[in-house]
């Protein structure tokens, strides 16, 4: 039985790698195709060449990283590395909660150490070569340390509570674990921008001037509080421009990158703001949050059901059935379903982006949002010819061409 489960896990891991590699290859090849006539003027020949080279550089880094991760996973499954790690930890600790925490912590540390060289290369070689990186080694290390500290404190604390619930309740632990997860997700959704983002970036109210006046007039027309609008020092790390919306009700917040304000005209910035307010007005963030929690409810229910089968731990070679080994096996088995869920979520997210563009079109200025999209895309050397399958699997925002076509309707 356990060998059969191991075979299925190995097959899913290989299938996931093969599909991901193929989809990335299709997109790499598609990036070299001629740009559609409607947006052919966005790049001059030199910039088009740079865009293709940038996409190729990122493709190579991603390919090497995924190949190494796949090989290590296959080796771990073949030679029972997870079981060996479990035995090693068990020989040093008695508490099941501590054993699970150490086991998961070691795997997380190994994973981060493997990905770290690629993060360094991508930041200080690829992004720097194409003129995007503004992050210094000190900033990079500081971000790394802060991120690790938050993961240990918050992630470790939540995991400890889940493990305690499992130890005390077992059969019904998943209900309380999901409630814990949902409550924390709501907290992050509502307050992460105000509590955690300032640990990494400086948020300041928008300065007085023409832009603030234009924004104030638009916000007043839409009933949006200007006090919930901030400018973030995104230029601290990258030249790329962006904006995002978070929160609900009184916690709703829009953040504009300083690079966005620097590179776009006043009307274009307000158009981007109108797009972000559109997400709030059309309740996209609320519905996506509810959908995410519905999906996590099903995930926790399946996890709670399957954790009662020792065969999951045995499939990875463990001599003792445990939460962490069985949960690892479960998530590896769940990967195809996770991919399908990702396709659905991405499709809904892209639909929401169209809807937010429509809102900006209806309440402000179609030409301004269209020109802002063009500038943001070209400034970041975006691939203007992505493969449709890659878009379906990876894009939460529609490609530039599709968004412009939607706006022109």
C-alpha positions in Angstrom: 0.0 0.0 0.0 2.7 2.5 1.0 4.8 1.7 -2.1 1.7 2.4 -4.2 1.2 5.7 -2.6 4.9 6.5 -3.0 4.6 5.7 -6.7 1.6 8.1 -7.0 3.5 10.8 -5.2 6.6 10.4 -7.4 4.4 10.4 -10.5 2.7 13.6 -9.4 6.0 15.3 -8.7 7.4 14.3 -12.1 4.2 15.3 -13.9 4.1 18.7 -12.2 7.7 19.3 -13.1 7.2 18.2 -16.7 4.1 20.4 -17.2 5.7 23.4 -15.6 8.9 22.9 -17.7 6.9 22.6 -20.9 4.7 25.6 -20.2 7.7 27.7 -19.4 9.4 26.5 -22.6 6.3 27.5 -24.7 6.3 30.9 -23.1 10.1 31.3 -23.8 9.6 30.5 -27.4 6.5 32.7 -27.6 8.4 35.7 -26.3 10.5 35.7 -29.5 7.4 36.0 -31.7 6.5 39.3 -33.4 4.4 41.6 -31.3 0.7 42.0 -32.3 0.1 45.0 -34.6 -2.0 46.9 -32.0 1.0 47.2 -29.7 3.9 47.0 -32.1 4.7 50.6 -31.4 5.3 50.1 -27.7 8.9 48.9 -28.2 11.4 50.2 -30.7 13.6 47.4 -32.1 16.3 47.9 -29.5 13.8 47.7 -26.6 12.1 44.7 -28.1 15.4 42.9 -28.2 16.0 43.8 -24.6 12.6 42.5 -23.6 13.3 39.2 -25.3 16.7 39.0 -23.6 15.2 39.8 -20.2 12.6 37.1 -20.6 15.3 34.6 -21.7 17.5 35.5 -18.7 14.6 34.9 -16.2 13.7 31.7 -18.0 17.2 30.3 -17.6 17.2 31.1 -13.9 13.8 29.5 -13.4 14.7 26.4 -15.4 17.9 25.7 -13.5 16.2 26.4 -10.1 13.2 24.1 -10.9 15.5 21.3 -12.2 17.6 21.3 -9.1 14.5 21.3 -6.9 13.0 18.4 -8.9 16.2 16.3 -8.7 16.5 16.9 -5.0 12.8 15.9 -4.4 13.2 12.7 -6.4 16.3 11.8 -4.5 14.5 12.5 -1.2 11.6 10.3 -2.2 13.9 7.5 -3.5 16.3 7.4 -0.6 13.9 8.1 2.2 15.6 11.4 3.2 12.4 12.6 4.8 12.2 9.5 7.0 15.9 9.8 7.8 15.4 13.4 8.9 12.4 12.3 11.0 14.5 9.6 12.7 17.3 12.1 13.3 15.0 14.6 15.0 13.3 11.9 17.0 16.6 10.7 18.4 17.1 14.1 20.0 13.6 15.2 21.1 10.6 13.5 22.8 7.8 15.9 22.3 5.8 15.3 19.1 5.1 19.0 18.8 8.8 19.8 19.1 9.7 17.0 16.6 7.2 18.4 14.1 8.4 22.0 14.5 12.1 21.0 14.1 11.4 18.8 11.1 9.4 21.4 9.3 11.9 24.1 10.3 14.8 22.1 8.9 13.0 21.5 5.6 12.1 25.2 5.4 15.7 26.2 6.1 17.0 23.8 3.4 14.5 25.1 0.9 15.5 28.7 1.6 19.2 27.9 1.3 18.6 26.2 -2.1 16.7 29.2 -3.4 19.0 31.8 -1.9 21.7 31.7 -4.6 19.0 32.1 -7.3 17.5 35.0 -5.5 20.9 36.7 -5.2 21.7 36.0 -8.9 18.3 37.2 -10.1 18.5 40.4 -8.0 22.1 41.4 -8.5 22.8 40.0 -11.9 19.6 39.8 -14.0 17.7 42.7 -12.5 20.8 44.8 -12.3 21.9 44.0 -15.8 18.6 45.3 -17.2 18.6 48.4 -15.0 15.8 47.4 -12.5 17.6 46.6 -9.3 18.1 49.3 -6.7 18.5 47.0 -3.8 21.9 47.1 -2.0 23.5 44.0 -0.4 22.6 45.5 3.0 18.9 45.9 2.0 18.8 42.4 0.6 20.3 40.9 3.8 18.1 43.0 6.0 14.9 41.9 4.1 16.1 38.3 4.4 16.6 38.5 8.2 13.3 40.4 8.8 11.4 37.9 6.6 13.0 35.0 8.5 12.2 36.5 11.8 8.5 37.0 10.9 8.3 33.5 9.6 9.8 32.0 12.8 7.7 34.1 15.1 4.3 34.2 13.3 4.6 31.0 11.2 6.1 29.0 14.1 3.5 30.3 16.5 0.6 29.3 14.2 2.1 26.0 13.5 2.6 25.3 17.2 -1.1 26.0 17.8 -2.1 23.7 14.9 0.1 20.9 16.3 -1.3 21.4 19.7 -4.9 21.2 18.3 -4.0 18.0 16.5 -2.4 16.4 19.6 -5.5 17.3 21.8 -8.4 16.8 19.3 -7.0 14.6 16.5 -10.2 13.8 14.6 -11.8 17.3 14.8 -8.6 19.3 14.9 -9.0 20.4 11.3 -12.1 22.5 12.1 -10.4 24.5 14.7 -7.2 24.7 12.7 -9.2 26.1 9.8 -10.9 28.7 12.1 -7.4 29.7 13.3 -6.2 30.0 9.7 -9.3 31.9 8.6 -9.0 34.3 11.5 -5.3 35.0 10.9 -6.0 35.4 7.1 -8.6 38.0 8.0 -6.1 39.8 10.3 -3.5 39.8 7.5 -6.0 40.9 4.9 -7.2 43.8 7.0 -4.0 45.0 8.7 -0.8 43.6 7.0 -0.3 46.8 5.0 -0.3 48.9 8.2 1.5 46.5 10.5 4.0 44.5 8.5 4.7 46.5 5.3 6.3 49.3 7.3 8.9 46.9 8.5 10.2 46.7 5.0 9.1 50.0 3.3 8.3 53.6 4.3 4.7 54.6 3.8 3.9 58.3 3.6 0.7 60.2 2.9 0.7 61.7 -0.6 2.2 65.2 -0.7 0.2 68.4 -1.4 0.2 69.5 -5.0 -1.5 69.0 -8.4 -1.5 65.2 -8.0 -3.1 65.3 -4.6 -5.7 67.7 -5.8 -6.6 65.5 -8.8 -6.7 62.4 -6.6 -8.7 64.2 -3.9 -11.3 65.3 -6.5 -11.6 61.8 -7.9 -11.8 60.1 -4.5 -14.5 62.5 -3.4 -16.5 61.7 -6.5 -16.3 58.0 -5.6 -16.7 58.3 -1.8 -13.3 57.0 -1.1 -11.3 58.3 1.9 -8.1 60.0 0.8 -6.6 59.3 4.3 -6.2 55.6 3.3 -3.9 56.4 0.4 -0.1 56.1 0.8 3.1 56.4 -1.3 5.6 53.6 -0.8 9.4 53.9 -1.4 9.4 51.1 -4.0 12.5 52.7 -5.6 14.4 51.5 -2.6 14.6 48.1 -4.3 13.5 48.4 -7.9 12.7 50.9 -10.7 9.5 49.0 -11.6 6.2 50.8 -11.0 3.2 49.3 -9.2 0.2 49.9 -7.0 -2.0 47.7 -4.9 -5.2 47.6 -2.8 -5.7 45.8 0.5 -8.1 45.6 3.4 -11.9 46.0 3.9 -14.1 48.6 5.4 -12.2 51.1 7.6 -8.9 49.3 7.0 -9.1 49.6 3.2 -5.8 51.0 1.9 -4.3 51.9 -1.5 -0.5 52.0 -1.9 1.1 53.8 -4.9 4.8 53.1 -5.5 6.9 56.3 -5.8 8.2 55.0 -9.1 4.7 55.0 -10.4 4.3 58.7 -9.5 7.7 59.4 -11.0 7.1 57.8 -14.4 3.4 58.5 -15.1 1.6 61.7 -15.7 -0.9 63.0 -13.2 -3.9 61.7 -15.1 -2.3 58.3 -15.6 -1.6 58.0 -11.9 -5.2 58.9 -11.1 -6.3 56.4 -13.7 -4.3 53.7 -11.9 -5.8 54.8 -8.6 -9.3 54.5 -10.2 -8.4 50.9 -11.2 -7.5 50.1 -7.6 -10.6 51.8 -6.2 -12.5 49.7 -8.8 -11.4 46.5 -7.0 -12.9 47.9 -3.8 -16.1 49.2 -5.3 -16.7 45.9 -7.3 -15.9 43.9 -4.1 -13.2 41.9 -5.8 -11.0 41.7 -2.7 -13.9 40.6 -0.5 -15.0 37.8 -2.9 -11.5 36.5 -3.5 -10.9 36.5 0.2 -14.1 34.4 0.8 -13.2 32.1 -2.0 -9.8 31.5 -0.6 -11.2 30.6 2.8 -13.8 28.2 1.2 -10.9 26.5 -0.6 -8.9 26.3 2.6 -11.9 24.8 4.4 -12.0 21.9 1.9 -8.2 21.6 2.1 -8.3 21.3 5.9 -11.2 18.8 5.8 -9.3 16.5 3.4 -6.1 16.9 5.5 -8.0 16.0 8.7 -9.5 12.9 7.0 -6.3 11.6 5.5 -4.1 12.2 8.5 -5.9 9.2 10.2 -4.2 6.8 7.7 -0.7 5.7 8.8 0.0 4.7 5.2 0.7 8.3 4.3 3.7 8.4 6.7 4.7 4.9 5.7 4.8 5.9 2.0 7.7 8.3 2.8 9.5 5.5 4.6 8.7 6.7 8.2 8.6 4.0 10.9 6.3 6.2 13.1 3.1 7.8 11.8 3.3 11.6 12.5 1.6 14.8 11.6 4.5 16.3 9.7 5.3 13.3 7.5 1.7 12.6 6.7 1.0 16.3 6.0 4.0 16.4 3.6 2.7 13.3 1.8 -0.7 14.8 1.6 0.4 18.1 0.1 2.5 16.2 -2.5 -0.6 14.1 -3.4 -2.7 17.3 -3.5 -0.5 19.0 -6.0 -2.6 18.3 -9.1 -5.7 19.6 -7.4 -3.7 22.7 -6.2 -2.8 23.3 -9.9 -6.4 23.2 -10.9 -7.4 25.5 -8.1 -4.6 27.9 -9.2 -6.0 27.9 -12.8 -9.5 28.9 -11.4 -8.1 31.5 -9.1 -6.0 33.1 -11.8 -8.9 33.1 -14.2 -11.1 34.9 -11.6 -8.3 37.3 -10.8 -7.8 38.2 -14.5 -11.6 38.8 -14.8 -11.4 41.1 -11.9 -8.6 43.1 -13.5 -10.8 43.6 -16.6 -13.6 44.7 -14.4 -11.4 47.2 -12.5 -10.1 48.5 -15.9 -13.8 49.0 -16.9 -14.4 50.9 -13.7 -11.5 53.2 -14.4 -12.8 53.6 -17.9 -16.4 54.4 -16.8 -15.5 56.7 -13.9 -12.4 58.5 -15.1 -10.4 58.3 -18.4 -10.0 55.4 -20.8 -7.1 57.0 -22.6 -5.3 57.6 -19.3 -5.6 54.0 -18.0 -4.6 52.7 -21.5 -1.5 54.9 -21.6 -0.6 54.0 -18.0 -0.8 50.3 -18.9 1.5 50.8 -21.8 4.1 52.7 -19.8 4.1 50.2 -16.9 4.5 47.3 -19.3 7.2 48.7 -21.4 9.1 50.2 -18.4 9.3 46.7 -16.9 10.3 45.1 -20.3 7.1 42.9 -20.1 6.7 40.0 -22.5 4.2 41.4 -25.0 3.7 37.9 -26.6 3.1 35.5 -23.7 1.9 32.0 -24.5 -1.9 31.5 -23.7 -1.2 28.4 -21.6 1.5 30.2 -19.6 -1.0 33.0 -19.0 -3.6 30.6 -17.8 -1.2 28.9 -15.4 0.7 31.9 -14.1 -0.9 35.3 -14.8 -3.1 36.9 -12.2 -3.4 40.0 -14.6 -4.3 39.7 -18.2 -1.5 40.4 -20.8 -1.2 44.0 -21.9 -2.7 43.4 -25.3 -5.8 41.8 -23.9 -6.3 44.6 -21.4 -6.0 47.3 -24.1 -8.4 45.4 -26.3 -10.9 45.2 -23.5 -10.5 49.0 -22.9 -11.1 49.7 -26.5 -14.5 47.9 -26.6 
